[in-house]
Amino acid sequence: MKNNNQPVEGPDGLVYTARLPLSSATLNYLADLIRGHCKKICLPWRALPAGKIAGIVLAVLRCDQRPGDLAGGNGVHRTTVSRWVREVVGLLAARAPRLDRALKKIARTGGGIVLLDGSLIRTRRRTGKENRKNYSGKNKCHSLLVIALTDDRGRLLWVSAARPGRSSEITACRHDKLTAHLRAAGLGAIADLGFIGLDDTSDPDADPTVITGYKAARNRPLTPGQKLSNTVLAAVRAPVEHGFAHLKNWRVLTKVRTDPTWATTLVRALLVLTNHEVAR
């Protein structure tokens, strides 16, 4: 009997054209970045032109397309597409703003506050010791924690390194010495109730660096003034949610399937692309 190992869709498969919900300015920016990198490393030839490579990388990041699917439609190998994605992500992450520079830029433009929040990025279930530390008991999922700062209009300024999902938001901020950077820049931050206790200044007369709302206790309900204060703060910090929404429009963050240690580079690369796309 003759064995037929051909796939059901045929030996070549089907190729279709899809539209990316991105601007041509973002594509041209990424293509110029690839051309500059090739010129720097003295690599005059690649299997596809820079514009085509940029389109493939954006398809992976924006729509979470599998590299194998894109490779078959463009006549290259799957590992070639994966190498292009990692290369471009590394180039973009190198252009992500540092915390101190981002805060100084806000201070120079006359800004007085930034918005602070954290979000979880879902990951696949890990094995061994990696499984326990990436599991968030609060959200009941395997994830990584990312802290972000935005301005008062919701434009992303900085994102932290991706940390295990079981980490608390306060611990992540203290690891980055966030309050010290805010004091050095002369700025304040507005955050939600999850950041109560972050501002650990020893001077009782000093203005608070991180402003949060009031949390009710079982035997201490909130007063009308405290409820009004929480409402006002919630309205002020609403744009930070829009900043995270723009970042998570990149569907590759729907569920990170690669090594979590690479997630920091990925998130910072998407920060650069998000700012370039939103600010166009």
C-alpha positions as a printed NumPy array, in Angstrom:
array([[  0.   ,   0.   ,   0.   ],
       [  1.288,   3.449,  -0.892],
       [  1.58 ,   5.905,   1.965],
       [  0.212,   9.369,   1.354],
       [  1.863,  11.818,   3.769],
       [  0.747,  14.965,   1.964],
       [ -1.241,  17.489,   4.073],
       [ -4.97 ,  17.598,   3.489],
       [ -4.812,  21.119,   2.084],
       [ -2.394,  20.081,  -0.634],
       [  1.391,  20.106,  -1.028],
       [  1.637,  23.883,  -1.212],
       [ -1.284,  24.946,   0.969],
       [ -3.354,  28.062,   0.451],
       [ -2.041,  31.617,   0.56 ],
       [ -4.3  ,  34.553,   1.385],
       [ -3.866,  38.307,   1.792],
       [ -4.8  ,  40.   ,   5.058],
       [ -4.865,  43.622,   6.191],
       [ -2.85 ,  44.868,   9.162],
       [ -4.545,  47.603,  11.238],
       [ -1.387,  49.719,  11.23 ],
       [ -0.221,  52.825,   9.419],
       [  2.278,  52.884,   6.585],
       [  4.396,  55.224,   8.719],
       [  4.989,  52.398,  11.206],
       [  5.922,  50.032,   8.376],
       [  8.349,  52.561,   6.878],
       [  9.862,  53.271,  10.293],
       [ 10.526,  49.571,  10.856],
       [ 11.858,  49.081,   7.326],
       [ 14.313,  51.977,   7.755],
       [ 15.425,  50.465,  11.048],
       [ 16.134,  47.138,   9.345],
       [ 18.008,  48.803,   6.485],
       [ 20.164,  50.745,   8.907],
       [ 20.957,  47.606,  10.867],
       [ 21.907,  45.677,   7.715],
       [ 24.173,  48.513,   6.646],
       [ 25.786,  48.62 ,  10.068],
       [ 26.617,  44.903,  10.106],
       [ 27.644,  44.987,   6.413],
       [ 24.922,  42.602,   5.254],
       [ 23.886,  43.804,   1.776],
       [ 21.549,  40.921,   0.903],
       [ 18.656,  39.087,   2.518],
       [ 16.054,  36.654,   1.286],
       [ 13.4  ,  39.4  ,   1.233],
       [ 13.573,  43.211,   1.035],
       [ 13.44 ,  45.256,   4.23 ],
       [  9.865,  46.401,   3.648],
       [  8.651,  42.826,   3.285],
       [ 10.518,  41.751,   6.411],
       [  8.972,  44.636,   8.333],
       [  5.495,  43.569,   7.213],
       [  6.112,  39.98 ,   8.346],
       [  7.385,  41.088,  11.756],
       [  4.398,  43.39 ,  12.244],
       [  2.041,  40.54 ,  11.339],
       [  3.629,  38.382,  14.044],
       [  3.464,  41.123,  16.674],
       [  0.093,  42.651,  15.842],
       [ -1.957,  39.594,  14.879],
       [  0.055,  36.832,  16.599],
       [  0.551,  35.035,  13.292],
       [  2.604,  31.861,  13.503],
       [  6.053,  32.177,  11.897],
       [  5.511,  28.889,  10.082],
       [  2.391,  30.207,   8.359],
       [  4.121,  33.392,   7.249],
       [  7.191,  31.479,   6.122],
       [  5.189,  29.259,   3.797],
       [  3.459,  32.218,   2.176],
       [  6.729,  34.095,   1.566],
       [  8.996,  31.262,   0.439],
       [ 11.359,  31.265,   3.423],
       [ 11.973,  28.893,   6.319],
       [ 10.188,  29.162,   9.657],
       [ 13.438,  29.656,  11.561],
       [ 14.287,  32.571,   9.274],
       [ 11.057,  34.352,  10.219],
       [ 11.666,  33.642,  13.922],
       [ 15.189,  35.052,  13.61 ],
       [ 13.867,  38.203,  11.914],
       [ 11.311,  38.725,  14.671],
       [ 13.864,  38.387,  17.466],
       [ 16.316,  40.637,  15.648],
       [ 13.777,  43.42 ,  15.076],
       [ 12.396,  43.13 ,  18.612],
       [ 15.92 ,  43.563,  19.956],
       [ 16.483,  46.648,  17.799],
       [ 13.231,  48.21 ,  18.98 ],
       [ 13.802,  47.375,  22.648],
       [ 17.162,  49.153,  22.518],
       [ 15.239,  52.349,  21.694],
       [ 12.862,  52.093,  24.651],
       [ 13.147,  55.064,  27.061],
       [ 14.868,  54.627,  30.407],
       [ 13.027,  55.514,  33.598],
       [ 15.149,  58.493,  34.631],
       [ 15.183,  59.992,  31.13 ],
       [ 11.432,  59.568,  30.707],
       [ 10.751,  61.37 ,  33.998],
       [ 13.18 ,  64.19 ,  33.216],
       [ 11.475,  64.705,  29.869],
       [  8.11 ,  65.112,  31.582],
       [  9.624,  67.556,  34.077],
       [ 11.192,  69.635,  31.275],
       [  7.864,  69.951,  29.478],
       [  6.192,  71.313,  32.595],
       [  4.384,  68.182,  33.715],
       [  3.83 ,  67.634,  37.417],
       [  2.37 ,  64.139,  37.681],
       [  2.52 ,  60.748,  36.01 ],
       [  0.051,  57.872,  36.17 ],
       [  1.187,  54.56 ,  37.63 ],
       [ -0.364,  51.14 ,  37.162],
       [  0.459,  47.473,  36.713],
       [ -0.913,  44.763,  34.453],
       [ -0.531,  41.024,  33.966],
       [  0.55 ,  39.363,  30.726],
       [ -0.673,  35.802,  30.44 ],
       [  1.878,  33.092,  29.68 ],
       [  1.71 ,  29.398,  29.056],
       [  2.076,  27.053,  32.005],
       [  5.707,  26.425,  32.894],
       [  7.194,  23.251,  34.333],
       [  9.078,  22.719,  37.573],
       [  9.949,  25.724,  39.725],
       [  9.018,  28.143,  36.931],
       [  5.392,  27.065,  37.269],
       [  4.931,  28.203,  40.875],
       [  6.516,  31.658,  40.66 ],
       [  4.631,  32.633,  37.489],
       [  1.225,  31.708,  38.916],
       [ -0.867,  34.646,  40.102],
       [ -3.131,  33.587,  42.943],
       [ -5.123,  36.801,  42.61 ],
       [ -5.988,  36.303,  38.929],
       [ -5.76 ,  32.476,  38.915],
       [ -3.529,  32.279,  35.852],
       [  0.112,  31.957,  34.82 ],
       [  1.349,  35.424,  34.01 ],
       [  4.054,  38.072,  34.195],
       [  3.703,  41.424,  35.956],
       [  4.565,  44.67 ,  34.158],
       [  4.553,  48.162,  35.715],
       [  3.994,  51.163,  33.444],
       [  4.033,  54.947,  33.674],
       [  1.972,  57.24 ,  31.454],
       [  1.48 ,  60.975,  31.27 ],
       [ -1.836,  62.637,  32.083],
       [ -3.066,  61.904,  28.542],
       [ -2.359,  58.181,  28.722],
       [  0.743,  58.124,  26.518],
       [  3.124,  55.402,  27.645],
       [  6.401,  56.705,  29.044],
       [  8.118,  53.648,  30.49 ],
       [  7.533,  49.978,  31.216],
       [  9.365,  47.896,  33.781],
       [ 10.968,  44.517,  33.376],
       [  8.525,  41.617,  33.291],
       [  8.484,  39.881,  36.661],
       [  6.832,  36.651,  37.86 ],
       [  3.081,  36.837,  38.211],
       [  3.117,  36.133,  41.93 ],
       [  5.043,  39.376,  42.577],
       [  3.142,  42.29 ,  44.055],
       [  3.008,  45.681,  42.371],
       [  4.641,  47.407,  45.346],
       [  7.552,  44.944,  45.343],
       [  8.12 ,  45.513,  41.626],
       [  8.142,  49.308,  42.108],
       [ 10.56 ,  49.093,  45.016],
       [ 12.861,  46.881,  42.982],
       [ 13.068,  49.65 ,  40.353],
       [ 13.414,  52.369,  43.06 ],
       [ 10.504,  54.174,  41.493],
       [  9.828,  56.595,  44.341],
       [ 13.476,  57.701,  44.42 ],
       [ 13.386,  58.451,  40.687],
       [ 10.154,  60.406,  41.102],
       [ 11.611,  62.543,  43.9  ],
       [ 14.776,  63.176,  41.892],
       [ 12.691,  64.439,  38.964],
       [ 10.348,  66.448,  41.215],
       [  7.261,  64.564,  40.039],
       [  4.359,  62.825,  41.719],
       [  2.431,  59.721,  40.7  ],
       [ -1.248,  58.836,  40.933],
       [ -2.014,  55.143,  41.439],
       [ -4.826,  52.832,  42.505],
       [ -5.359,  51.151,  45.874],
       [ -2.887,  48.391,  45.051],
       [ -0.026,  50.845,  45.598],
       [ -0.978,  51.918,  49.141],
       [  2.183,  51.861,  51.236],
       [  4.591,  52.395,  48.349],
       [  5.471,  55.949,  49.38 ],
       [  7.669,  55.175,  52.39 ],
       [  9.137,  58.608,  52.992],
       [ 10.46 ,  59.139,  56.519],
       [  9.681,  62.871,  56.574],
       [  6.106,  63.407,  57.848],
       [  6.038,  66.974,  56.491],
       [  7.07 ,  66.01 ,  52.947],
       [  4.485,  65.914,  50.178],
       [  3.527,  62.374,  49.137],
       [  5.22 ,  61.092,  46.008],
       [  2.61 ,  58.441,  45.212],
       [ -1.013,  59.525,  45.678],
       [ -3.6  ,  56.792,  46.184],
       [ -7.204,  56.634,  47.278],
       [ -8.661,  55.516,  50.597],
       [ -9.33 ,  51.895,  51.407],
       [-12.27 ,  50.959,  53.618],
       [-11.918,  48.565,  56.549],
       [-14.475,  46.285,  58.146],
       [-14.902,  48.531,  61.169],
       [-14.022,  51.799,  59.408],
       [-16.237,  52.69 ,  56.437],
       [-15.299,  55.51 ,  54.124],
       [-16.59 ,  58.984,  54.83 ],
       [-18.4  ,  60.952,  52.097],
       [-15.286,  63.084,  51.609],
       [-13.108,  60.002,  51.138],
       [-15.573,  58.517,  48.65 ],
       [-15.528,  61.757,  46.681],
       [-11.723,  61.75 ,  46.725],
       [-11.653,  58.185,  45.381],
       [-14.039,  59.162,  42.589],
       [-11.904,  62.133,  41.565],
       [ -8.7  ,  60.074,  41.594],
       [-10.338,  57.322,  39.544],
       [-11.309,  59.872,  36.902],
       [ -7.786,  61.338,  36.837],
       [ -6.05 ,  57.983,  36.482],
       [ -8.422,  56.653,  33.819],
       [ -6.01 ,  57.478,  30.92 ],
       [ -3.48 ,  54.948,  32.215],
       [ -5.95 ,  52.213,  31.305],
       [ -6.043,  53.561,  27.751],
       [ -2.243,  53.328,  27.636],
       [ -2.337,  49.649,  28.585],
       [ -5.135,  49.09 ,  26.074],
       [ -2.965,  50.488,  23.268],
       [ -0.102,  48.236,  24.371],
       [ -2.265,  45.113,  24.518],
       [ -3.631,  45.736,  21.05 ],
       [ -0.531,  43.805,  20.003],
       [ -2.02 ,  40.331,  20.137],
       [  1.327,  38.671,  20.672],
       [  0.79 ,  39.673,  24.332],
       [ -2.479,  37.733,  24.506],
       [ -0.505,  34.736,  25.707],
       [  3.292,  34.749,  25.65 ],
       [  4.447,  31.347,  24.427],
       [  8.175,  31.998,  24.417],
       [ 10.661,  32.114,  27.274],
       [  9.439,  34.6  ,  29.936],
       [ 12.941,  36.085,  30.152],
       [ 12.404,  37.374,  26.597],
       [  9.114,  39.031,  27.588],
       [ 10.882,  42.154,  28.905],
       [ 12.523,  42.764,  25.52 ],
       [  9.218,  42.091,  23.774],
       [  7.191,  44.515,  25.93 ],
       [  9.748,  47.306,  25.549],
       [  9.822,  46.817,  21.785],
       [  6.038,  47.046,  21.682],
       [  6.248,  50.233,  23.758],
       [  8.316,  51.865,  21.006],
       [  5.913,  50.687,  18.294],
       [  2.877,  51.79 ,  20.307],
       [  4.221,  55.299,  20.828],
       [  5.144,  55.549,  17.161],
       [  1.686,  54.376,  16.071],
       [ -0.319,  56.477,  18.539],
       [  1.692,  59.682,  18.096],
       [  1.585,  59.714,  14.294]])
